[in-house]
C-alpha cells in the first residue's frame, strides 16, 4: 500500500520527499537542471548534490559513523528525487 503525505495544498509520495523539498535550495535545483537533460538525469544529479553536502557535514560532526549517521543517509534513500524535479519544472 502506498502512503501519501498531505500538506495544505500539495500531496507528496512520502514524508522524506516533502521534507527534502522544503530544505532544498534553489541553487541546488538550478545546478541539477544545468545539463538540461532528461528529468531522471536531473533527479540523480540533485540527489548527489544533496547527499554530498549532507555527508560532508556528517563527517565533520561524527568522526566515526553511528546510528544517527546511518538513519540520516537511509532517510535520503527514501526521497523521491524525480518527484521534486518534476514539481519544480
Buried (B, 14 or more C-beta within 10 A) or exposed (E): EEEEBEEEEEEBBBBBBBBBBEEBEEEBBEBBBEEEEEBEBBBBBBBEBBBEEBBEEBEEEEEEEEEEBEEBBEBBEEBBBBBBBEEBE
